[in-house]
Amino acid sequence: MRKRVLIIDDDEDLSFIMAEMLENHGYDAVCAKSSEQAFELLAEKTFHLILLDINLPDATGFELCRELRRVSTVPVIFASARTSETDRITGFDIGGDDYLLKPYSMKELLSRVNALMRRTYGYTEQEKVITFGEIAVNICARTVTKNGAEVALSLREFDLLAYLCEHKNAAISKEKLLSEVWGAFSMVDASTLTVHIRWLREKLEDNPAKPVYIKTVFKVGYILEVPDEEKSN
């Protein structure tokens, strides 16, 4: 599955160059030229990394990052011509993961993006098939099989399952799942998540009423339990 990057910068020419470079190196890139447009995109879909300018026409990148950190831990790289130590410290203090000074080369930008993606998501292409019981989830190909037969999932069902797979054996809160799977500023509520979990159990569990893998964590959210002996390929 190609990682999706959101570029937030009012310099449309630079955004186009960055997006084209990232697309050529295996990423999906989406551009926003204002904080308002960025919030709309963040409400519609999920992103794996954000490239954020500080000087935007309707707000500052700092303000946007503060709002984002209320609901999401998506990695943020500030890319700005503001070079003061105070600005760089502020960027890190409010939740930024890296700070890239303009002007920069596309080669350096790609290197920073690749490094932060590795630190955040960690797995290699060879590790993107998660197996548990008779179920195999191919994260890269976006396919699921059970007992060798393909399981048909909707786009959102797969995104939810993929997120649980990538964080297997960890309890994930409902708020975190809604933010990361539906979008940081989406308006969906917990009942939507509950329904999608039920649908996944009906398609994957032998007994959906007594799930073995996709379990509820009381007062927290959900967990995909994968026994230690069942490893990713």
Summary of the structure (lengths in Angstrom):
residues: 233
radius of gyration: 19.0
end to end distance: 15.6
largest distance: 58.7
contacts: 683
relative contact order: 0.12
helix: 41%
strand: 21%
